[in-house]
Amino acid sequence: PDNYNAVEGQYSTDPTNPSNRINELKQGVQNLHSNGLRVIMDVVYNHVASASSFSFERIVPGYFFRTDETGTLLNGTGCGNEVASERPMVRKFIVDSMKYWTREYKLDGFRIDQMGLWDVTTLNQVRAGVSSVEPTATILGEAWSMGPAIGVPQGIQGQLVNMPGIGAFNDGIRNAVKGSPDGTSDGGYVNGNPAGTLNALKAGVTGNTST
């Protein structure tokens, strides 16, 4: 992302016109709703395109991103930087931003990229904030364990029990049912390996929430 609250232009008939971007997205959501469809937006708050040129880094250098003891940016995202969701004003911005998207564009939920890099407190505040605008909103994300520990609980699968109202993609049951992502090392339950994947299936049914 370059600007979290700006509408992506490649879907607009005239991306050079900001009003056009906004109006067309709102019209698109409205049309989908009129056809009985809910709209969930993919959001990527965990990193930006360029940390050095990002607006918040220029306003308050060193605050918005996680760094190590030498001041080097952490890179649990694999994208060169890692947003410090656990810091109060970063948390406030994320919550306010997601409430804004929900209110202004009548969104029905969010899919959170690399949710395992977020802290649990921020995710719970997001859930409460979005629910205050749209009580039926869906919130789910990638609860993978990734990056170095940040000193507070993070939004991984094992923390779902502490994040009511937030769901996660479950790679454990996915792989147990259909087989490994590489398609060769494990056929999965439906592809000829029922015995070898039974325990993984049982764990998946419970949401892989035990640590």
N, CA, C and O of each residue as an XYZ file, in Angstrom:
844
protein
N       0.816     -1.213      0.000
C       0.000      0.000      0.000
C       0.858      1.275      0.000
O       1.949      1.313      0.569
N       0.334      2.304     -0.649
C       0.943      3.637     -0.592
C       0.149      4.537      0.349
O       0.723      5.269      1.155
N      -1.176      4.475      0.238
C      -2.067      5.266      1.093
C      -3.241      4.381      1.499
O      -4.028      3.962      0.650
N      -3.361      4.095      2.794
C      -4.335      3.122      3.252
C      -5.785      3.482      2.957
O      -6.606      2.596      2.724
N      -6.104      4.754      2.964
C      -7.508      5.144      2.822
C      -7.872      5.580      1.409
O      -8.963      6.104      1.182
N      -6.962      5.366      0.456
C      -7.224      5.747     -0.928
C      -7.733      4.550     -1.718
O      -7.240      3.434     -1.556
N      -8.720      4.786     -2.571
C      -9.300      3.729     -3.395
C      -8.341      3.367     -4.528
O      -7.822      4.247     -5.214
N      -8.110      2.074     -4.720
C      -7.262      1.603     -5.808
C      -7.817      2.063     -7.154
O      -9.016      1.951     -7.409
N      -6.940      2.579     -8.010
C      -7.392      3.176     -9.261
C      -7.564      2.249    -10.434
O      -8.262      2.592    -11.388
N      -6.939      1.060    -10.393
C      -6.961      0.221    -11.594
C      -8.353     -0.323    -11.914
O      -8.587     -0.812    -13.019
N      -9.283     -0.239    -10.949
C     -10.639     -0.712    -11.195
C     -11.564      0.411    -11.697
O     -12.727      0.162    -12.016
N     -11.053      1.623    -11.763
C     -11.870      2.772    -12.141
C     -11.801      3.026    -13.645
O     -10.789      2.751    -14.290
N     -12.884      3.551    -14.182
C     -12.885      3.917    -15.604
C     -12.006      5.140    -15.862
O     -11.571      5.372    -16.989
N     -11.747      5.926    -14.802
C     -10.862      7.085    -14.932
C     -10.073      7.238    -13.630
O     -10.468      8.010    -12.756
N      -8.962      6.507    -13.495
C      -8.202      6.540    -12.242
C      -7.561      7.885    -11.938
O      -7.120      8.113    -10.811
N      -7.500      8.786    -12.924
C      -6.924     10.114    -12.676
C      -7.899     11.030    -11.951
O      -7.525     12.114    -11.502
N      -9.139     10.598    -11.839
C     -10.179     11.394    -11.190
C     -10.520     10.763     -9.837
O     -11.199      9.737     -9.795
N     -10.064     11.353     -8.739
C     -10.322     10.760     -7.417
C     -11.802     10.540     -7.125
O     -12.178      9.515     -6.556
N     -12.637     11.489     -7.508
C     -14.077     11.354     -7.263
C     -14.642     10.158     -8.005
O     -15.547      9.477     -7.522
N     -14.093      9.914     -9.189
C     -14.549      8.783     -9.986
C     -14.234      7.459     -9.280
O     -15.063      6.551     -9.224
N     -13.026      7.379     -8.749
C     -12.648      6.165     -8.017
C     -13.626      5.894     -6.877
O     -14.115      4.776     -6.714
N     -13.901      6.926     -6.101
C     -14.763      6.786     -4.926
C     -16.186      6.424     -5.325
O     -16.764      5.474     -4.799
N     -16.746      7.188     -6.259
C     -18.143      6.970     -6.644
C     -18.350      5.598     -7.270
O     -19.348      4.930     -6.998
N     -17.411      5.183     -8.104
C     -17.582      3.891     -8.770
C     -17.472      2.728     -7.782
O     -18.178      1.730     -7.924
N     -16.605      2.846     -6.798
C     -16.531      1.787     -5.792
C     -17.827      1.728     -4.995
O     -18.366      0.647     -4.756
N     -18.322      2.880     -4.588
C     -19.578      2.893     -3.840
C     -20.724      2.326     -4.671
O     -21.560      1.583     -4.158
N     -20.760      2.678     -5.955
C     -21.805      2.151     -6.837
C     -21.665      0.642     -7.019
O     -22.654     -0.089     -7.075
N     -20.400      0.190     -7.110
C     -20.165     -1.246     -7.256
C     -20.642     -2.029     -6.060
O     -21.287     -3.068     -6.205
N     -20.324     -1.532     -4.870
C     -20.776     -2.204     -3.647
C     -22.302     -2.197     -3.573
O     -22.918     -3.198     -3.208
N     -22.900     -1.071     -3.919
C     -24.354     -0.956     -3.891
C     -24.997     -1.956     -4.843
O     -25.992     -2.591     -4.495
N     -24.433     -2.102     -6.049
C     -24.993     -3.033     -7.026
C     -24.859     -4.488     -6.561
O     -25.769     -5.293     -6.760
N     -23.728     -4.816     -5.947
C     -23.556     -6.162     -5.421
C     -24.557     -6.448     -4.307
O     -25.122     -7.539     -4.232
N     -24.768     -5.456     -3.441
C     -25.757     -5.606     -2.375
C     -27.169     -5.814     -2.953
O     -27.951     -6.610     -2.435
N     -27.470     -5.098     -4.012
C     -28.805     -5.216     -4.612
C     -29.032     -6.584     -5.233
O     -30.171     -6.980     -5.482
N     -27.941     -7.306     -5.483
C     -28.029     -8.669     -6.008
C     -27.818     -9.724     -4.925
O     -27.578    -10.895     -5.219
N     -27.912     -9.289     -3.670
C     -27.849    -10.218     -2.558
C     -26.456    -10.685     -2.193
O     -26.306    -11.707     -1.524
N     -25.430     -9.955     -2.620
C     -24.049    -10.337     -2.338
C     -23.436     -9.421     -1.286
O     -23.670     -8.213     -1.279
N     -22.649    -10.019     -0.401
C     -21.890     -9.250      0.581
C     -20.500     -8.967      0.020
O     -19.983     -9.725     -0.801
N     -19.907     -7.874      0.470
C     -18.607     -7.448     -0.056
C     -17.575     -7.419      1.063
O     -17.707     -6.667      2.030
N     -16.545     -8.252      0.916
C     -15.441     -8.286      1.871
C     -14.189     -7.780      1.168
O     -13.849     -8.254      0.084
N     -13.508     -6.829      1.775
C     -12.323     -6.238      1.155
C     -11.039     -6.801      1.754
O     -10.916     -6.927      2.973
N     -10.105     -7.132      0.907
C      -8.777     -7.539      1.347
C      -8.017     -6.296      1.814
O      -7.953     -5.296      1.098
N      -7.444     -6.364      3.013
C      -6.694     -5.219      3.528
C      -5.285     -5.644      3.927
O      -5.074     -6.725      4.477
N      -4.330     -4.770      3.638
C      -2.914     -5.044      3.909
C      -2.361     -3.898      4.757
O      -1.762     -2.958      4.235
N      -2.570     -3.992      6.065
C      -2.058     -2.962      6.968
C      -0.685     -3.324      7.531
O      -0.074     -2.506      8.220
N      -0.191     -4.521      7.255
C       1.020     -4.990      7.924
C       2.322     -4.516      7.302
O       3.380     -4.669      7.913
N       2.276     -3.946      6.108
C       3.477     -3.389      5.492
C       3.066     -2.361      4.450
O       1.892     -2.256      4.093
N       4.038     -1.607      3.967
C       3.786     -0.620      2.921
C       4.776     -0.833      1.784
O       5.722     -1.610      1.903
N       4.541     -0.127      0.677
C       5.409     -0.281     -0.487
C       6.820      0.212     -0.193
O       7.800     -0.426     -0.579
N       6.921      1.350      0.492
C       8.225      1.926      0.816
C       8.156      2.586      2.184
O       7.480      3.600      2.354
N       8.857      2.012      3.163
C       8.810      2.566      4.522
C       9.424      3.964      4.567
O       8.908      4.840      5.262
N      10.503      4.181      3.848
C      11.215      5.458      3.929
C      10.399      6.628      3.388
O      10.535      7.756      3.861
N       9.553      6.357      2.398
C       8.767      7.440      1.810
C       7.330      7.472      2.320
O       6.555      8.344      1.929
N       6.968      6.526      3.194
C       5.598      6.488      3.688
C       5.295      7.728      4.518
O       6.150      8.205      5.263
N       4.093      8.242      4.390
C       3.737      9.536      4.994
C       3.943      9.550      6.503
O       4.480     10.524      7.029
N       3.534      8.497      7.220
C       3.665      8.499      8.674
C       5.123      8.433      9.121
O       5.479      8.981     10.164
N       5.959      7.769      8.341
C       7.383      7.717      8.671
C       8.005      9.099      8.537
O       8.916      9.446      9.289
N       7.529      9.878      7.600
C       8.037     11.242      7.428
C       7.543     12.167      8.538
O       8.244     13.096      8.938
N       6.334     11.907      9.031
C       5.777     12.755     10.087
C       6.431     12.453     11.430
O       6.848     13.367     12.141
N       6.522     11.152     11.783
C       7.129     10.726     13.052
C       8.117      9.596     12.746
O       7.759      8.422     12.846
N       9.329      9.930     12.382
C      10.310      8.897     12.010
C      10.525      7.877     13.136
O      10.675      8.233     14.305
N      10.535      6.606     12.745
C      10.842      5.547     13.694
C       9.685      5.020     14.509
O       9.884      4.129     15.335
N       8.474      5.537     14.312
C       7.348      5.122     15.143
C       6.473      4.053     14.491
O       6.046      3.118     15.167
N       6.207      4.170     13.226
C       5.181      3.354     12.576
C       5.639      1.933     12.280
O       4.803      1.047     12.101
N       6.944      1.697     12.222
C       7.453      0.382     11.834
C       8.296     -0.250     12.930
O       8.934      0.451     13.715
N       8.296     -1.568     12.979
C       9.123     -2.298     13.935
C      10.569     -2.346     13.447
O      10.848     -2.498     12.258
N      11.475     -2.211     14.413
C      12.902     -2.290     14.099
C      13.604     -3.159     15.141
O      13.066     -3.416     16.217
N      14.813     -3.604     14.804
C      15.609     -4.329     15.788
C      16.424     -3.341     16.623
O      16.242     -2.129     16.508
N      17.332     -3.865     17.471
C      18.082     -2.997     18.377
C      19.027     -2.049     17.646
O      19.490     -1.067     18.228
N      19.316     -2.332     16.382
C      20.198     -1.446     15.602
C      19.415     -0.403     14.812
O      19.996      0.459     14.153
N      18.077     -0.495     14.886
C      17.250      0.430     14.123
C      16.905     -0.070     12.734
O      16.274      0.646     11.957
N      17.311     -1.293     12.411
C      17.016     -1.874     11.109
C      15.573     -2.364     11.067
O      15.097     -2.988     12.015
N      14.892     -2.088      9.989
C      13.502     -2.508      9.858
C      13.380     -4.022      9.939
O      14.149     -4.746      9.308
N      12.406     -4.502     10.724
C      12.095     -5.924     10.737
C      11.350     -6.289      9.445
O      10.753     -5.432      8.794
N      11.400     -7.571      9.094
C      10.854     -7.970      7.799
C      10.103     -9.289      7.879
O      10.275    -10.158      7.025
N       9.269     -9.440      8.907
C       8.465    -10.642      8.998
C       7.480    -10.779      7.857
O       7.018    -11.883      7.572
N       7.150     -9.683      7.202
C       6.221     -9.709      6.077
C       6.860    -10.262      4.813
O       6.164    -10.749      3.922
N       8.196    -10.188      4.733
C       8.877    -10.531      3.490
C       8.799     -9.418      2.466
O       9.167     -9.608      1.307
N       8.320     -8.258      2.888
C       8.135     -7.127      1.979
C       8.993     -5.921      2.364
O       8.809     -4.827      1.832
N       9.932     -6.129      3.293
C      10.871     -5.068      3.623
C      10.558     -4.244      4.841
O      11.408     -3.487      5.310
N       9.358     -4.371      5.367
C       8.996     -3.603      6.568
C       7.816     -4.262      7.251
O       7.115     -5.092      6.671
N       7.613     -3.867      8.508
C       6.598     -4.490      9.351
C       5.932     -3.404     10.191
O       6.596     -2.761     11.005
N       4.643     -3.193     10.007
C       3.926     -2.150     10.739
C       3.771     -2.555     12.209
O       3.417     -3.694     12.515
N       4.041     -1.607     13.114
C       3.990     -1.861     14.561
C       2.573     -1.662     15.079
O       2.263     -0.633     15.679
N       1.715     -2.647     14.845
C       0.304     -2.523     15.214
C       0.104     -2.332     16.710
O      -0.914     -1.784     17.134
N       1.074     -2.782     17.520
C       0.929     -2.730     18.977
C       1.136     -1.335     19.557
O       0.848     -1.122     20.734
N       1.623     -0.383     18.773
C       1.836      0.973     19.273
C       0.516      1.749     19.239
O      -0.230      1.658     18.263
N       0.227      2.504     20.288
C      -1.113      3.088     20.449
C      -1.639      3.875     19.260
O      -2.794      3.695     18.874
N      -0.825      4.745     18.668
C      -1.343      5.571     17.583
C      -1.399      4.823     16.262
O      -2.188      5.171     15.383
N      -0.566      3.794     16.115
C      -0.691      2.921     14.942
C      -1.994      2.140     15.059
O      -2.760      2.034     14.101
N      -2.233      1.595     16.251
C      -3.482      0.859     16.515
C      -4.695      1.733     16.247
O      -5.643      1.297     15.594
N      -4.672      2.957     16.742
C      -5.807      3.864     16.555
C      -6.047      4.122     15.079
O      -7.192      4.143     14.626
N      -4.964      4.320     14.322
C      -5.142      4.573     12.897
C      -5.779      3.370     12.206
O      -6.701      3.538     11.408
N      -5.302      2.163     12.500
C      -5.842      0.970     11.853
C      -7.326      0.815     12.160
O      -8.126      0.559     11.261
N      -7.692      0.969     13.431
C      -9.096      0.845     13.820
C      -9.936      1.918     13.134
O     -10.989      1.615     12.572
N      -9.479      3.168     13.175
C     -10.221      4.263     12.541
C     -10.354      4.037     11.042
O     -11.406      4.304     10.461
N      -9.288      3.545     10.416
C      -9.310      3.312      8.974
C     -10.328      2.244      8.600
O     -11.078      2.410      7.638
N     -10.358      1.149      9.355
C     -11.287      0.072      9.015
C     -12.733      0.477      9.300
O     -13.650      0.050      8.600
N     -12.930      1.292     10.316
C     -14.270      1.835     10.556
C     -14.672      2.762      9.409
O     -15.824      2.757      8.975
N     -13.732      3.544      8.928
C     -13.993      4.456      7.807
C     -14.427      3.688      6.558
O     -15.425      4.038      5.928
N     -13.680      2.644      6.200
C     -14.027      1.856      5.017
C     -15.406      1.216      5.187
O     -16.183      1.141      4.236
N     -15.700      0.760      6.394
C     -16.988      0.128      6.649
C     -18.130      1.134      6.518
O     -19.155      0.856      5.896
N     -17.933      2.298      7.112
C     -18.982      3.315      7.114
C     -19.187      3.942      5.739
O     -20.320      4.043      5.267
N     -18.105      4.360      5.098
C     -18.210      5.113      3.848
C     -18.575      4.242      2.648
O     -19.276      4.694      1.743
N     -18.104      3.002      2.637
C     -18.305      2.152      1.462
C     -19.264      0.999      1.719
O     -19.484      0.156      0.849
N     -19.835      0.969      2.923
C     -20.840     -0.041      3.289
C     -20.313     -1.463      3.079
O     -21.022     -2.342      2.590
N     -19.057     -1.660      3.462
C     -18.458     -2.975      3.319
C     -19.038     -3.939      4.355
O     -19.511     -3.538      5.419
N     -18.981     -5.220      4.003
C     -19.540     -6.254      4.868
C     -18.477     -7.047      5.608
O     -18.789     -8.031      6.280
N     -17.238     -6.632      5.490
C     -16.188     -7.325      6.212
C     -14.825     -7.148      5.579
O     -14.662     -6.446      4.581
N     -13.842     -7.809      6.192
C     -12.444     -7.657      5.771
C     -11.711     -8.987      5.845
O     -11.967     -9.811      6.723
N     -10.807     -9.175      4.916
C      -9.845    -10.270      4.940
C      -8.493     -9.639      5.232
O      -7.998     -8.842      4.435
N      -7.890     -9.984      6.364
C      -6.674     -9.328      6.828
C      -5.435    -10.102      6.380
O      -5.254    -11.270      6.725
N      -4.610     -9.442      5.624
C      -3.366    -10.038      5.144
C      -2.380    -10.209      6.301
O      -2.200     -9.297      7.109
N      -1.740    -11.383      6.378
C      -0.702    -11.656      7.379
C      -1.123    -11.226      8.788
O      -0.397    -10.517      9.485
N      -2.298    -11.670      9.177
C      -2.870    -11.295     10.473
C      -1.990    -11.728     11.643
O      -2.034    -11.119     12.712
N      -1.190    -12.780     11.443
C      -0.316    -13.251     12.508
C       0.736    -12.257     12.938
O       1.354    -12.424     13.990
N       0.954    -11.212     12.132
C       1.900    -10.167     12.503
C       1.253     -9.055     13.329
O       1.949     -8.212     13.894
N      -0.078     -9.057     13.396
C      -0.778     -8.065     14.200
C      -0.792     -8.524     15.651
O      -0.622     -9.711     15.929
N      -0.991     -7.598     16.568
C      -1.147     -7.975     17.965
C      -2.628     -8.216     18.261
O      -3.501     -7.641     17.610
N      -2.900     -9.064     19.241
C      -4.261     -9.472     19.570
C      -5.119     -8.295     20.026
O      -6.295     -8.215     19.671
N      -4.549     -7.388     20.799
C      -5.322     -6.244     21.284
C      -5.848     -5.401     20.134
O      -7.010     -4.995     20.144
N      -5.011     -5.135     19.148
C      -5.452     -4.356     17.985
C      -6.557     -5.077     17.239
O      -7.539     -4.457     16.831
N      -6.407     -6.388     17.054
C      -7.430     -7.146     16.339
C      -8.761     -7.106     17.079
O      -9.810     -6.975     16.448
N      -8.736     -7.215     18.395
C      -9.983     -7.147     19.149
C     -10.608     -5.759     19.081
O     -11.832     -5.628     19.050
N      -9.780     -4.732     19.059
C     -10.320     -3.377     18.925
C     -10.876     -3.139     17.527
O     -11.856     -2.413     17.359
N     -10.253     -3.749     16.531
C     -10.794     -3.697     15.166
C     -12.171     -4.351     15.130
O     -13.116     -3.809     14.556
N     -12.269     -5.536     15.757
C     -13.556     -6.237     15.776
C     -14.641     -5.368     16.416
O     -15.749     -5.252     15.891
N     -14.310     -4.766     17.548
C     -15.285     -3.920     18.244
C     -15.615     -2.676     17.430
O     -16.775     -2.274     17.349
N     -14.600     -2.067     16.828
C     -14.820     -0.850     16.064
C     -15.658     -1.083     14.819
O     -16.595     -0.333     14.548
N     -15.327     -2.106     14.072
C     -16.087     -2.418     12.862
C     -17.513     -2.818     13.233
O     -18.464     -2.431     12.554
N     -17.664     -3.590     14.306
C     -18.999     -4.003     14.736
C     -19.860     -2.821     15.146
O     -21.084     -2.871     15.026
N     -19.229     -1.755     15.629
C     -20.000     -0.570     16.016
C     -20.620      0.110     14.802
O     -21.584      0.865     14.930
N     -20.064     -0.159     13.627
C     -20.600      0.402     12.379
C     -21.485     -0.614     11.672
O     -22.577     -0.283     11.211
N     -21.002     -1.864     11.590
C     -21.740     -2.936     10.926
C     -21.644     -4.206     11.773
O     -20.665     -4.947     11.679
N     -22.656     -4.451     12.594
C     -22.604     -5.579     13.546
C     -22.428     -6.943     12.897
O     -21.899     -7.856     13.530
N     -22.861     -7.104     11.645
C     -22.783     -8.412     11.000
C     -21.506     -8.591     10.176
O     -21.375     -9.582      9.457
N     -20.583     -7.669     10.267
C     -19.380     -7.726      9.444
C     -18.561     -8.981      9.725
O     -18.435     -9.418     10.869
N     -18.011     -9.545      8.665
C     -17.109    -10.691      8.751
C     -15.675    -10.191      8.848
O     -15.274     -9.302      8.097
N     -14.903    -10.756      9.767
C     -13.472    -10.440      9.846
C     -12.712    -11.753      9.944
O     -12.921    -12.537     10.870
N     -11.842    -11.980      8.994
C     -11.002    -13.176      9.003
C      -9.650    -12.822      8.409
O      -9.506    -11.803      7.734
N      -8.660    -13.671      8.664
C      -7.336    -13.338      8.156
C      -6.386    -14.505      8.125
O      -6.735    -15.635      8.467
N      -5.175    -14.202      7.705
C      -4.099    -15.185      7.636
C      -3.404    -15.245      8.994
O      -2.587    -14.387      9.328
N      -3.740    -16.258      9.757
C      -3.221    -16.353     11.128
C      -1.953    -17.198     11.193
O      -1.777    -17.999     12.111
N      -1.080    -17.017     10.218
C       0.157    -17.789     10.195
C       1.123    -17.275     11.268
O       1.121    -16.087     11.591
N       1.936    -18.159     11.809
C       3.011    -17.750     12.709
C       4.195    -17.321     11.849
O       4.751    -18.126     11.102
N       4.576    -16.060     11.956
C       5.628    -15.546     11.084
C       6.327    -14.369     11.748
O       5.731    -13.642     12.542
N       7.592    -14.194     11.412
C       8.356    -13.075     11.943
C       8.767    -13.299     13.383
O       8.280    -14.227     14.030
N       9.655    -12.463     13.892
C      10.085    -12.575     15.287
C       8.975    -12.159     16.246
O       8.087    -11.390     15.880
N       9.027    -12.665     17.464
C       8.035    -12.296     18.481
C       8.138    -10.809     18.797
O       9.222    -10.228     18.748
N       7.002    -10.200     19.121
C       6.982     -8.757     19.384
C       6.742     -8.449     20.860
O       6.605     -7.284     21.233
N       6.692     -9.482     21.701
C       6.552     -9.265     23.138
C       5.128     -9.247     23.652
O       4.906     -9.147     24.859
N       4.160     -9.342     22.756
C       2.748     -9.422     23.145
C       2.097    -10.486     22.264
O       2.625    -10.804     21.199
N       0.947    -11.049     22.692
C       0.284    -12.064     21.880
C      -0.057    -11.554     20.479
O      -0.494    -10.417     20.301
N       0.154    -12.424     19.496
C      -0.102    -12.064     18.109
C      -1.247    -12.887     17.528
O      -1.609    -13.928     18.075
N      -1.808    -12.420     16.428
C      -3.024    -12.990     15.863
C      -2.839    -14.277     15.099
O      -3.215    -14.366     13.930
N      -2.263    -15.282     15.744
C      -2.037    -16.572     15.130
C      -3.192    -17.512     15.450
O      -4.061    -17.178     16.255
N      -3.206    -18.687     14.823
C      -4.304    -19.631     15.015
C      -4.514    -19.975     16.492
O      -5.651    -20.070     16.953
N      -3.430    -20.159     17.224
C      -3.545    -20.532     18.622
C      -4.162    -19.458     19.494
O      -4.532    -19.730     20.636
N      -4.280    -18.236     18.977
C      -4.873    -17.132     19.744
C      -6.321    -16.866     19.369
O      -6.932    -15.940     19.903
N      -6.885    -17.658     18.461
C      -8.262    -17.413     18.045
C      -9.234    -17.451     19.225
O     -10.233    -16.733     19.233
N      -8.945    -18.272     20.201
C      -9.807    -18.360     21.375
C      -9.851    -17.035     22.124
O     -10.806    -16.763     22.851
N      -8.835    -16.220     21.952
C      -8.778    -14.907     22.599
C      -9.195    -13.777     21.671
O      -9.043    -12.601     22.004
N      -9.724    -14.137     20.499
C     -10.167    -13.126     19.532
C     -11.580    -13.473     19.059
O     -11.766    -13.844     17.901
N     -12.570    -13.357     19.935
C     -13.940    -13.726     19.553
C     -14.441    -12.883     18.386
O     -14.241    -11.669     18.335
N     -15.095    -13.559     17.457
C     -15.643    -12.845     16.308
C     -14.667    -12.668     15.174
O     -14.982    -12.000     14.189
N     -13.470    -13.259     15.288
C     -12.467    -13.173     14.230
C     -12.124    -14.590     13.777
O     -11.842    -15.461     14.600
N     -12.151    -14.813     12.481
C     -11.842    -16.124     11.924
C     -10.484    -16.129     11.258
O      -9.840    -15.089     11.114
N     -10.056    -17.319     10.850
C      -8.746    -17.450     10.218
C      -8.769    -18.555      9.180
O      -9.516    -19.526      9.305
N      -7.950    -18.400      8.159
C      -7.746    -19.477      7.202
C      -7.055    -20.628      7.933
O      -6.149    -20.409      8.738
N      -7.486    -21.840      7.649
C      -6.984    -23.005      8.360
C      -6.223    -23.904      7.387
O      -6.814    -24.766      6.737
N      -4.914    -23.698      7.291
C      -4.103    -24.506      6.380
C      -3.983    -25.940      6.862
O      -3.747    -26.846      6.063
N      -4.147    -26.157      8.178
C      -4.053    -27.508      8.710
C      -5.112    -28.427      8.148
O      -4.797    -29.509      7.652
N      -6.382    -28.008      8.219
C      -7.449    -28.858      7.700
C      -7.447    -28.854      6.172
O      -7.806    -29.857      5.556
N      -7.053    -27.755      5.562
C      -6.966    -27.717      4.095
C      -6.011    -28.783      3.579
O      -6.347    -29.557      2.683
N      -4.807    -28.812      4.163
C      -3.811    -29.781      3.710
C      -4.209    -31.205      4.063
O      -3.940    -32.134      3.302
N      -4.857    -31.382      5.227
C      -5.280    -32.715      5.628
C      -6.343    -33.272      4.686
O      -6.358    -34.469      4.400
N      -7.223    -32.410      4.210
C      -8.292    -32.859      3.322
C      -7.781    -33.113      1.910
O      -8.012    -34.187      1.353
N      -7.096    -32.145      1.329
C      -6.757    -32.259     -0.094
C      -5.314    -32.655     -0.373
O      -4.979    -33.028     -1.497
N      -4.457    -32.576      0.642
C      -3.056    -32.899      0.434
C      -2.175    -31.677      0.516
O      -2.658    -30.550      0.616
N      -0.875    -31.910      0.473
C       0.094    -30.829      0.621
C       0.046    -29.875     -0.561
O      -0.341    -30.273     -1.660
N       0.438    -28.608     -0.352
C       0.389    -27.621     -1.442
C       1.241    -28.002     -2.653
O       0.919    -27.608     -3.774
N       2.324    -28.762     -2.450
C       3.159    -29.119     -3.593
C       2.539    -30.225     -4.445
O       3.017    -30.511     -5.543
N       1.470    -30.846     -3.935
C       0.737    -31.819     -4.730
C       1.384    -33.181     -4.867
O       0.860    -34.041     -5.574
N       2.513    -33.398     -4.205
C       3.217    -34.662     -4.399
C       3.567    -35.385     -3.101
O       3.552    -36.616     -3.070
N       3.881    -34.659     -2.034
C       4.399    -35.299     -0.836
C       3.319    -35.953      0.015
O       3.619    -36.856      0.795
N       2.068    -35.518     -0.117
C       0.998    -36.061      0.711
C      -0.318    -35.903     -0.026
O      -0.715    -34.791     -0.376
N      -0.998    -37.028     -0.261
C      -2.239    -36.966     -1.027
C      -3.432    -36.442     -0.264
O      -4.413    -36.027     -0.882
N      -3.386    -36.444      1.054
C      -4.513    -35.966      1.829
C      -5.621    -36.995      1.962
O      -5.600    -38.034      1.302
N      -6.589    -36.700      2.819
C      -7.660    -37.645      3.158
C      -8.463    -38.063      1.924
O      -8.759    -39.244      1.749
N      -8.812    -37.104      1.073
C      -9.664    -37.419     -0.082
C      -8.873    -37.976     -1.251
O      -9.457    -38.360     -2.265
N      -7.562    -38.025     -1.129
C      -6.726    -38.505     -2.231
C      -5.869    -39.707     -1.838
O      -4.754    -39.887     -2.327
N      -6.425    -40.525     -0.941
C      -5.782    -41.802     -0.692
C      -4.919    -41.910      0.535
O      -4.167    -42.876      0.666
N      -4.997    -40.947      1.449
C      -4.189    -41.046      2.662
C      -5.046    -40.793      3.901
O      -4.735    -39.901      4.690
N      -6.117    -41.563      4.083
C      -7.020    -41.295      5.213
C      -6.386    -41.518      6.570
O      -6.616    -40.743      7.497
N      -5.587    -42.572      6.698
C      -5.006    -42.867      8.008
C      -3.986    -41.826      8.430
O      -3.959    -41.413      9.590
N      -3.158    -41.405      7.509
C      -2.073    -40.485      7.840
C      -2.526    -39.080      8.158
O      -1.761    -38.290      8.710
N      -3.775    -38.755      7.813
C      -4.240    -37.382      8.020
C      -5.391    -37.291      9.016
O      -5.934    -36.207      9.228
N      -5.766    -38.393      9.620
C      -6.934    -38.396     10.498
C      -6.774    -37.458     11.683
O      -7.706    -36.719     12.002
N      -5.618    -37.464     12.350
C      -5.414    -36.581     13.503
C      -5.444    -35.121     13.094
O      -5.957    -34.270     13.821
N      -4.888    -34.837     11.918
C      -4.911    -33.456     11.426
C      -6.332    -33.021     11.113
O      -6.685    -31.862     11.328
N      -7.150    -33.933     10.609
C      -8.550    -33.619     10.351
C      -9.290    -33.316     11.649
O     -10.072    -32.368     11.723
N      -9.033    -34.134     12.674
C      -9.679    -33.907     13.964
C      -9.303    -32.537     14.526
O     -10.157    -31.816     15.042
N      -8.027    -32.185     14.423
C      -7.587    -30.869     14.902
C      -8.239    -29.760     14.102
O      -8.594    -28.714     14.646
N      -8.396    -29.996     12.797
C      -9.007    -28.974     11.939
C     -10.451    -28.730     12.263
O     -10.926    -27.597     12.178
N     -11.171    -29.786     12.638
C     -12.577    -29.640     12.991
C     -12.747    -28.718     14.195
O     -13.739    -27.997     14.300
N     -11.767    -28.748     15.103
C     -11.807    -27.871     16.272
C     -11.174    -26.511     15.995
O     -11.052    -25.682     16.898
N     -10.773    -26.284     14.745
C     -10.228    -24.982     14.367
C      -8.751    -24.821     14.604
O      -8.240    -23.703     14.538
N      -8.031    -25.919     14.883
C      -6.602    -25.847     15.153
C      -6.278    -24.781     16.200
O      -5.281    -24.068     16.083
N      -7.126    -24.680     17.219
C      -6.948    -23.618     18.207
C      -6.083    -24.011     19.377
O      -5.708    -23.150     20.173
N      -5.747    -25.296     19.515
C      -4.892    -25.690     20.631
C      -3.440    -25.429     20.287
O      -3.046    -25.592     19.132
N      -2.629    -25.025     21.262
C      -1.235    -24.708     21.007
C      -0.343    -25.878     21.426
O       0.878    -25.802     21.288
